[in-house]
Amino acid sequence: MGALDGVKVIDLSHVLAAPFATMILADLGAEVIKIEPPYGDDSRQFGPFVEDDLGDQRSGYFISINRNKKSVVLNLKEEKGKEILRDLISDADVVVENYRPTTMKKLGFSYKELKKIKEDIIYCSICGFGHDALEEYASKPAYDMVAQAYSGLMSITGPEGGEPCRVGSSIGDIMSGHQAVIGILSALRYRDRTGKGQHVDMSMVDGLVSVLENAIARYTMAGEIPGPLGGAHPTIVPFQSFKTKDNYIVTPIGNDNLWQKFCQAIEMPELADDERFRTNPLRAENKGELISILAKRLKEKTTAEWTEIFEEYDLPYSPVNTVDKVVEDKNLKYRDMIVDLEQPGVGKVKVAGSPFHLSETPGEIKTHAPAMGEHTDSVLKESLGFSEQEIKEMREKGIIS
């Protein structure tokens, strides 16, 4: 039994932010019914692509974030399609969507309208700037890169002195997806106690502003406008990546005791007693001199050689792994973070597993990502009691597919 067994989610999402949230809910045991338009989720057209046994191209992007879900295709331009969706919502606990606020209002599925269908519904929306926002912001289109730029995250990402960089994954989408799950679970807990539903109003920009770590404090409390520092930490030294003889390694030395051990490990004990570097504030003040010394020393050995030494001294470190090494990592495999997903027509594909390692109800991958409309018939029959003939007639009219 999953932690969220018995929770029914109507998933009106597309591409990444909300589909990531509903994937987590599904991994934890919720029944997630993904409602797709006749043309399908946009991400079905995103690469990388894998060829199925009929020679058709299937989106690896879609497969990777839509496991454990059911797909129902509804034409919401047709009143009958809207009626079916209302019936599904009337028996659901949660509705999740990530369209512009104006889109849901036009369709007749705003939170205000959904409350009329089911008073205690939990309605989670994810958009760029939030539903409850200044008028000119609420309707703005936003992608992950917009959120990364607007939130300030891009201004502190990239090589020191370089141009702003986007974080390597779509962190604006993914962070808002994770935070949406926290909001939904909190709303479910509140409903258990009070019987009341609520609107979980998530903003991609808000999500990234909330995780800027100490960048805001550095401006509001120290008057500094932070910039990109490459692999370095702004206030802890050394806490960054270094080039080795053959690759890169990171050495986050977070306190003075570790600094003493680090100096022994690199066979430069004199640095530990140097008045310029004795404490972290002093190391930060004299960062330029220290990093120049350390960079020269760490280039003298390979990453593997430093790995062996840092292991011996029990220091925090890591090689800068490329994705191929991550996929083959023995501990990640042991923790089921790289798993085989049996995708019909395609065979086994490797995807990231669930990070929710609960002792009694862990996150689990039970079913493949659905083909478009794969569950339309079964959901309409089992959840709403439609007959074969009614389903056939609706399909002929283009209401479902």
C-alpha positions in Angstrom: 0.0 0.0 0.0 1.3 3.4 -0.9 1.3 6.4 1.5 -1.3 8.1 -0.7 -3.5 5.1 -1.6 -7.1 6.3 -1.8 -6.2 9.8 -3.0 -7.5 10.5 -6.4 -5.8 13.2 -8.5 -7.2 14.8 -11.7 -4.1 15.9 -13.6 -4.7 18.7 -16.1 -1.0 19.4 -16.6 1.4 19.6 -19.4 5.1 19.5 -20.1 7.0 19.6 -16.8 6.2 21.6 -13.6 2.8 20.1 -12.7 3.5 16.7 -14.4 6.6 16.4 -12.1 4.3 17.1 -9.1 1.7 14.5 -10.1 4.5 11.9 -10.8 5.6 12.3 -7.2 2.0 11.9 -6.0 1.6 8.8 -8.2 4.9 7.3 -7.0 3.6 7.7 -3.5 0.4 5.7 -4.3 -2.1 8.3 -5.5 -4.4 7.4 -8.4 -3.5 10.0 -11.0 -5.8 10.5 -14.0 -4.0 12.6 -16.6 -6.5 14.5 -18.8 -4.9 15.2 -22.3 -6.4 17.2 -25.1 -6.9 15.5 -28.5 -3.3 16.5 -29.6 -1.8 15.2 -26.3 0.6 16.7 -23.8 3.1 19.0 -25.6 5.9 17.0 -24.1 5.0 13.9 -26.2 6.8 15.9 -29.0 10.0 16.5 -27.0 13.1 14.5 -27.4 15.0 12.3 -26.9 13.0 9.8 -28.9 13.0 6.0 -28.8 11.6 3.9 -31.5 8.8 1.5 -30.6 8.2 -1.9 -32.2 6.0 -0.4 -34.8 8.7 2.0 -35.9 7.0 5.1 -34.3 9.0 7.6 -32.3 8.1 7.8 -28.6 9.2 10.7 -26.4 11.7 9.7 -23.8 11.0 13.1 -22.2 7.3 12.2 -21.7 8.1 8.6 -20.5 10.5 9.9 -17.8 7.9 12.0 -16.0 4.6 10.4 -16.6 5.0 6.9 -15.1 2.3 5.5 -12.8 -0.5 7.6 -14.4 -3.6 6.9 -16.4 -4.2 8.9 -19.6 -7.7 10.0 -20.7 -8.2 12.1 -23.8 -11.0 14.6 -23.5 -12.0 17.4 -25.9 -12.8 20.2 -23.5 -14.0 22.4 -26.4 -17.1 20.1 -26.4 -19.6 20.6 -23.6 -19.8 16.8 -23.2 -16.1 16.7 -22.6 -16.4 19.3 -19.9 -19.3 17.4 -18.4 -17.2 14.3 -18.1 -14.4 16.2 -16.5 -16.8 17.7 -14.0 -18.0 14.2 -13.1 -14.4 13.0 -12.6 -13.6 16.0 -10.4 -16.7 15.4 -8.3 -15.1 12.1 -7.1 -11.6 13.4 -6.8 -9.5 14.8 -4.0 -7.0 17.0 -5.9 -6.9 18.8 -9.2 -3.5 19.9 -10.5 -2.9 22.2 -13.5 -0.2 24.5 -14.9 -1.9 26.7 -17.5 -2.1 30.5 -17.4 -4.9 31.6 -14.9 -6.9 33.0 -17.8 -7.0 29.6 -19.6 -8.7 27.8 -16.7 -11.2 30.6 -16.3 -12.1 30.5 -19.9 -12.7 26.7 -19.8 -14.9 27.1 -16.7 -12.5 25.2 -14.3 -11.1 28.0 -12.1 -11.0 27.2 -8.3 -14.2 29.2 -7.8 -16.0 26.9 -10.3 -14.4 23.7 -9.0 -15.7 24.5 -5.5 -19.2 24.4 -6.9 -18.5 20.9 -8.2 -16.8 19.6 -5.0 -16.7 21.9 -2.0 -13.7 20.3 -0.4 -11.6 20.0 -3.5 -7.8 20.8 -3.3 -6.9 22.8 -6.4 -3.2 23.2 -7.1 -2.1 25.6 -9.8 1.4 26.2 -11.0 2.3 29.2 -13.2 5.1 31.6 -13.7 4.1 34.4 -11.3 1.1 33.0 -9.4 -2.7 33.2 -9.7 -3.0 35.8 -7.0 -0.6 38.3 -8.5 -0.7 41.8 -9.9 -2.9 41.9 -12.9 -0.1 42.4 -15.5 1.8 39.4 -14.0 -0.9 36.8 -13.5 -1.4 36.4 -17.2 2.3 36.5 -18.3 3.5 33.4 -20.2 6.5 31.8 -18.4 8.9 29.0 -19.1 11.6 27.6 -16.8 14.2 30.0 -18.2 11.9 33.0 -17.6 11.6 32.0 -13.9 15.4 31.4 -13.6 16.1 34.9 -15.1 13.3 36.8 -13.2 14.1 35.2 -9.8 17.7 36.3 -10.0 19.0 32.7 -10.1 20.7 33.2 -13.4 22.5 36.2 -12.1 24.4 34.1 -9.6 25.0 31.1 -11.8 28.0 30.5 -14.1 31.7 31.2 -14.1 33.0 34.1 -12.1 32.9 37.2 -14.2 31.0 35.4 -17.0 27.6 35.9 -18.5 24.5 34.7 -16.6 23.9 31.0 -17.1 20.8 28.8 -16.8 21.0 26.0 -14.3 21.6 22.7 -16.2 18.2 21.2 -15.4 14.8 22.9 -15.5 15.1 23.8 -11.8 12.2 26.4 -11.9 9.8 23.7 -13.1 11.1 21.0 -10.9 11.3 23.1 -7.7 7.8 24.4 -8.1 6.7 20.8 -8.7 8.3 19.6 -5.5 6.9 22.6 -3.6 3.5 21.9 -5.1 3.5 18.4 -3.6 4.3 19.9 -0.1 1.4 22.3 -0.6 -0.9 19.5 -1.6 0.0 17.2 1.2 -0.4 20.1 3.7 -3.8 20.8 2.2 -4.8 17.2 2.5 -3.8 17.2 6.2 -5.7 20.3 6.8 -8.8 18.9 5.1 -8.5 15.7 7.2 -8.8 18.0 10.3 -11.3 20.6 9.1 -13.1 19.1 6.1 -12.1 22.2 4.1 -10.4 22.2 0.7 -8.2 25.1 -0.5 -6.3 26.6 -3.5 -2.6 25.8 -3.5 -1.3 28.7 -5.6 2.3 28.0 -6.7 4.6 30.3 -8.6 7.8 29.1 -10.4 9.4 32.5 -9.6 8.4 32.3 -5.9 9.9 28.8 -5.7 13.3 29.9 -7.0 13.4 33.1 -4.9 12.8 30.9 -1.8 15.9 28.8 -2.5 18.4 31.6 -3.3 20.1 30.5 -0.1 22.1 33.5 1.3 22.0 35.6 -1.8 19.2 37.8 -0.6 20.8 38.1 2.9 24.1 39.2 1.3 22.3 42.1 -0.4 19.9 43.1 2.4 22.3 42.7 5.3 25.7 43.3 3.7 24.8 45.6 0.7 26.4 43.2 -1.8 24.8 42.4 -5.1 25.9 38.8 -5.6 27.3 37.6 -8.9 28.3 34.2 -10.4 31.2 32.5 -8.7 31.5 29.3 -10.7 31.9 26.3 -8.4 32.8 28.4 -5.4 30.8 29.3 -2.3 30.5 33.0 -1.5 31.5 32.8 2.2 33.1 29.4 2.9 36.7 28.8 1.7 37.8 26.4 0.2 34.4 25.2 -0.9 34.6 24.8 -4.7 35.7 22.7 -7.6 39.4 22.4 -8.6 41.0 21.1 -11.8 43.1 18.0 -11.2 45.6 16.5 -13.6 42.8 14.8 -15.6 39.4 16.1 -14.4 37.7 18.1 -11.7 37.1 17.5 -8.0 35.1 19.4 -5.4 36.3 19.9 -1.8 33.8 21.6 0.5 35.8 22.3 3.6 33.0 23.6 5.9 34.8 24.2 9.2 38.3 24.7 10.7 38.7 21.1 11.9 38.2 19.9 8.3 40.7 22.6 7.1 43.3 21.2 9.4 42.8 17.6 8.0 42.7 19.0 4.4 46.1 20.6 4.8 47.5 17.3 6.1 45.9 15.4 3.2 47.4 17.7 0.5 50.8 17.6 2.3 50.8 21.3 3.0 50.5 21.4 6.8 52.0 24.9 6.9 48.8 26.4 5.5 46.9 25.3 8.6 49.1 27.6 10.7 49.4 30.4 8.3 47.8 33.5 9.9 46.1 34.4 6.6 44.2 31.1 6.5 43.8 30.0 10.1 40.0 30.5 10.3 37.2 30.6 7.7 36.7 34.4 7.9 40.4 34.8 7.3 40.4 32.3 4.5 37.4 34.2 2.9 39.3 37.5 3.3 42.4 36.1 1.6 40.6 33.9 -0.8 42.5 34.9 -3.9 45.9 34.0 -2.4 44.7 30.7 -1.0 42.8 29.4 -4.0 45.8 30.2 -6.2 48.0 28.0 -3.9 45.4 25.2 -3.7 44.7 25.2 -7.5 48.4 24.7 -8.2 48.7 21.8 -5.7 45.5 19.9 -6.8 46.6 20.0 -10.5 49.6 17.8 -9.5 47.5 14.6 -9.1 44.7 12.9 -10.9 41.2 12.8 -9.6 41.5 9.1 -8.7 44.7 9.8 -6.7 43.0 12.6 -4.7 40.0 10.4 -4.2 42.1 7.8 -2.5 43.8 10.4 -0.3 40.6 12.2 0.7 39.0 8.8 1.5 41.9 8.1 3.8 41.5 11.4 5.6 37.6 11.1 5.7 37.2 14.4 4.0 34.1 15.5 2.1 34.8 15.5 -1.7 33.5 14.3 -5.0 34.7 13.9 -8.5 32.5 16.0 -10.9 30.6 13.1 -12.4 29.3 13.2 -15.9 25.8 11.6 -16.4 27.2 8.4 -17.8 28.9 7.8 -14.5 25.8 8.8 -12.5 23.7 6.2 -14.4 26.3 3.4 -13.6 26.9 4.5 -10.0 26.7 1.4 -7.7 25.1 3.3 -4.7 22.5 5.0 -6.8 21.6 1.6 -8.3 21.5 0.1 -4.8 19.1 2.9 -3.7 16.9 2.3 -6.8 17.6 5.8 -8.2 18.4 4.4 -11.6 15.7 1.9 -12.5 14.5 -0.1 -15.5 11.0 0.9 -16.7 9.2 -1.6 -18.9 7.6 0.6 -21.6 5.1 -1.2 -23.9 6.3 -1.3 -27.4 9.7 0.0 -26.5 11.1 -2.4 -23.9 13.2 -1.5 -20.9 14.3 2.1 -20.5 16.4 3.5 -17.7 14.9 6.4 -15.7 15.5 8.1 -12.4 13.8 6.4 -9.6 11.8 7.9 -6.7 13.9 9.7 -4.0 11.2 9.0 -1.3 12.7 6.2 0.7 10.0 5.8 3.4 10.5 2.7 5.5 6.8 1.6 5.2 5.5 3.3 2.1 8.4 4.1 -0.2 7.9 5.8 -3.6 7.5 3.2 -6.2 7.4 2.8 -10.0 4.6 0.4 -10.7 3.4 1.2 -14.2 4.7 2.7 -17.5 4.0 6.1 -18.9 0.7 5.8 -20.6 0.0 5.9 -24.3 -2.2 8.8 -25.3 -5.7 7.9 -24.2 -4.7 4.5 -23.0 -7.1 4.6 -20.1 -10.0 6.6 -21.6 -12.3 3.6 -21.9 -11.5 2.0 -18.6 -11.8 5.2 -16.6 -15.1 6.1 -18.2 -16.5 2.6 -17.6 -15.1 2.1 -14.1 -15.4 5.6 -12.7 -18.4 7.0 -14.4 -20.3 3.9 -15.6 -20.4 4.6 -19.3 -21.4 1.7 -21.6 -19.4 0.5 -24.6 -22.0 2.0 -26.9 -21.9 5.4 -25.2 -18.1 5.4 -25.4 -18.2 4.5 -29.1 -20.6 7.3 -29.9 -18.5 9.9 -28.0 -15.4 8.8 -29.8 -17.2 9.1 -33.2 -18.2 12.7 -32.2 -14.6 13.6 -31.3 -15.5 14.1 -27.6 -13.0 11.5 -26.5 -10.2 9.5 -28.2 
